[in-house]
Amino acid sequence: MKAIVYREYGSPDVLKCEEIEKPVPRDDEVLLKVRAASVNPLDWRLMKGGPLLMRLFLGLTKPRLGRPGVDVAGEVEAVGGNVTQFKPGDAVFGASRGTLAEYACTKASKLAMKPDNVTFEQAASLAVAGSTALQGLRNHGKIQQGSKVLINGAAGGVGTFAVQIAKIFGAEVTGVCSSRNVDMVRSIGADEVIDYTQRDFTSSDPSNNPSNNQRYDLIFDCVGNHSFSEFRRVLNPDGKVVPIGAPHDASVMGLLASMIKTVVLSALGSQKAVMFIAKANQNDLAQLGQLIAEGKLKPVIDRRYGLSEASEALRYLEEGHARGKVIITLDGAQ
Ligand SMILES: NC(=O)c1ccc[n+]([C@@H]2O[C@H](COP(=O)([O-])OP(=O)(O)OC[C@H]3O[C@@H](n4cnc5c(N)ncnc54)[C@H](OP(=O)(O)O)[C@@H]3O)[C@@H](O)[C@H]2O)c1
């Protein structure tokens, strides 16, 4: 089968489309014929081999065999001996490894049935970004009806889901993005949009932030360009920050220092920071799929690339200004 692989760390130029062996499902696994996949910052971070500490697990000088792609939607081709929930021909979506390929194997517990009126491309956008937005707001941010929520990075893959999911929970939503995305972020439901090129929402200086008396119950941070101390200024006394993003050029030491400071300040004060790593699970995937099927959630799809154009897709994503999700489409996926 054709698959995207990399054998050295580096820029998207290390990605090659090669012929490799088709995987065989284990007992608890499903083999999928991939119809669409999507890319996430995780893919380019792993491809670059950073943060350096990660190389202890990925391979010190070169990756063992780099296979990008987590998000997937496709048709079940075969199932392992213990899988009873899915059968060949079912249309499913979820999380796997090495999904930038014609076929991928994954545990049945990481998949959900794709509703008929949801396209493969829409379904492929969900596993990482949709699950992160849902779990971050609901499980870790404890979002409530009427909560005042700010989404920093509202125009990106996670942010576009977060704005819509926060509205579904009945929150009052402010999205932060650059000028060119203000209309798009408003169109997906944000009640207010802050253009970060014009205004720093954390600033106490009225010339930088004219409405600097605004306070939020929850800040969902997909960017990582503000410290917890800066966020505390604009949080209500018992408000929370759920930080998920890290700046592109963050050093391990810088990240570690900022995490320690955040943990200490959060432990000592009433305003909390809750860090987490999202994990795709069947219930959340099914809920996200259902929300799309009911027309309540609309994945924002920025660009589509073919499998052989994976390096262009990751180069674009790595620039850090995708508007919603970047999709890899295999033949006939709509
Ligand atoms: N913890 C977890 O489990 C988890 C899961 C998924 C993702 N993540 C992390 O979360 C982050 C976001 O992921 P993603 O998939 O949404 O990435 P993405 O799609 O690449 O995000 C791009 C978006 O970031 C926005 N942005 C860039 N600079 C900004 C700024 N200064 N202020 C506000 N928005 C800004 C851009 O908007 P403009 O073009 O308008 O600037 C663009 O729309 C990444 O760091 C990723 O690694 C963590």
The ligand as an SDF file (V2000), in Angstrom:
LIG
                    3D

 48 52  0  0  0  0  0  0  0  0999 V2000
   -3.2560   19.0170   24.8460 N   0  0  0  0  0  0  0  0  0  0  0  0
   -3.7630   18.3470   23.8250 C   0  0  0  0  0  0  0  0  0  0  0  0
   -4.2850   17.2450   23.9920 O   0  0  0  0  0  0  0  0  0  0  0  0
   -3.7280   18.9610   22.4540 C   0  0  0  0  0  0  0  0  0  0  0  0
   -4.5360   18.4260   21.4440 C   0  0  0  0  0  0  0  0  0  0  0  0
   -4.5560   19.0540   20.1970 C   0  0  0  0  0  0  0  0  0  0  0  0
   -3.7480   20.1720   19.9730 C   0  0  0  0  0  0  0  0  0  0  0  0
   -2.9240   20.6110   20.9720 N   0  0  0  0  0  0  0  0  0  0  0  0
   -2.1060   21.8070   20.7540 C   0  0  0  0  0  0  0  0  0  0  0  0
   -3.0040   22.9100   20.6720 O   0  0  0  0  0  0  0  0  0  0  0  0
   -2.4890   23.8960   19.7990 C   0  0  0  0  0  0  0  0  0  0  0  0
   -3.5590   24.2820   18.7760 C   0  0  0  0  0  0  0  0  0  0  0  0
   -3.8290   23.1600   17.9250 O   0  0  0  0  0  0  0  0  0  0  0  0
   -4.6010   23.3940   16.5640 P   0  0  0  0  0  0  0  0  0  0  0  0
   -4.8060   22.0830   15.9410 O   0  0  0  0  0  0  0  0  0  0  0  0
   -5.7640   24.3040   16.7880 O   0  0  0  0  0  0  0  0  0  0  0  0
   -3.4610   24.2130   15.7580 O   0  0  0  0  0  0  0  0  0  0  0  0
   -3.6090   25.0360   14.4120 P   0  0  0  0  0  0  0  0  0  0  0  0
   -4.8220   24.6270   13.6640 O   0  0  0  0  0  0  0  0  0  0  0  0
   -2.2920   24.9700   13.7300 O   0  0  0  0  0  0  0  0  0  0  0  0
   -3.8180   26.5340   14.9320 O   0  0  0  0  0  0  0  0  0  0  0  0
   -3.6730   27.5660   14.0330 C   0  0  0  0  0  0  0  0  0  0  0  0
   -4.4490   28.7630   14.5220 C   0  0  0  0  0  0  0  0  0  0  0  0
   -3.7290   29.4440   15.5590 O   0  0  0  0  0  0  0  0  0  0  0  0
   -4.1160   30.7970   15.4830 C   0  0  0  0  0  0  0  0  0  0  0  0
   -3.1430   31.6920   16.0900 N   0  0  0  0  0  0  0  0  0  0  0  0
   -1.8180   31.8140   15.7910 C   0  0  0  0  0  0  0  0  0  0  0  0
   -1.2620   32.7670   16.5790 N   0  0  0  0  0  0  0  0  0  0  0  0
   -2.2530   33.2520   17.3640 C   0  0  0  0  0  0  0  0  0  0  0  0
   -2.3100   34.2640   18.3720 C   0  0  0  0  0  0  0  0  0  0  0  0
   -1.2290   34.9580   18.7380 N   0  0  0  0  0  0  0  0  0  0  0  0
   -3.4950   34.5010   18.9880 N   0  0  0  0  0  0  0  0  0  0  0  0
   -4.6070   33.8080   18.6360 C   0  0  0  0  0  0  0  0  0  0  0  0
   -4.6220   32.8460   17.6720 N   0  0  0  0  0  0  0  0  0  0  0  0
   -3.4570   32.5880   17.0580 C   0  0  0  0  0  0  0  0  0  0  0  0
   -4.1980   31.0760   14.0000 C   0  0  0  0  0  0  0  0  0  0  0  0
   -5.1360   32.1120   13.7900 O   0  0  0  0  0  0  0  0  0  0  0  0
   -4.7100   33.3940   12.9400 P   0  0  0  0  0  0  0  0  0  0  0  0
   -4.3560   32.8900   11.5570 O   0  0  0  0  0  0  0  0  0  0  0  0
   -5.9240   34.2310   12.9990 O   0  0  0  0  0  0  0  0  0  0  0  0
   -3.4860   33.9630   13.6020 O   0  0  0  0  0  0  0  0  0  0  0  0
   -4.6690   29.7600   13.4080 C   0  0  0  0  0  0  0  0  0  0  0  0
   -6.0240   29.7870   13.0680 O   0  0  0  0  0  0  0  0  0  0  0  0
   -1.1960   23.3230   19.2080 C   0  0  0  0  0  0  0  0  0  0  0  0
   -0.1050   23.8380   19.9510 O   0  0  0  0  0  0  0  0  0  0  0  0
   -1.3370   21.8300   19.4410 C   0  0  0  0  0  0  0  0  0  0  0  0
   -0.0820   21.1900   19.5410 O   0  0  0  0  0  0  0  0  0  0  0  0
   -2.9160   20.0390   22.1960 C   0  0  0  0  0  0  0  0  0  0  0  0
  1  2  1  0
  2  3  2  0
  2  4  1  0
  4  5  1  0
  4 48  2  0
  5  6  2  0
  6  7  1  0
  7  8  2  0
  8  9  1  0
  8 48  1  0
  9 10  1  0
  9 46  1  0
 10 11  1  0
 11 12  1  0
 11 44  1  0
 12 13  1  0
 13 14  1  0
 14 15  2  0
 14 16  1  0
 14 17  1  0
 17 18  1  0
 18 19  2  0
 18 20  1  0
 18 21  1  0
 21 22  1  0
 22 23  1  0
 23 24  1  0
 23 42  1  0
 24 25  1  0
 25 26  1  0
 25 36  1  0
 26 27  1  0
 26 35  1  0
 27 28  2  0
 28 29  1  0
 29 30  1  0
 29 35  2  0
 30 31  1  0
 30 32  2  0
 32 33  1  0
 33 34  2  0
 34 35  1  0
 36 37  1  0
 36 42  1  0
 37 38  1  0
 38 39  2  0
 38 40  1  0
 38 41  1  0
 42 43  1  0
 44 45  1  0
 44 46  1  0
 46 47  1  0
M  CHG  2   8   1  16  -1
M  END
$$$$
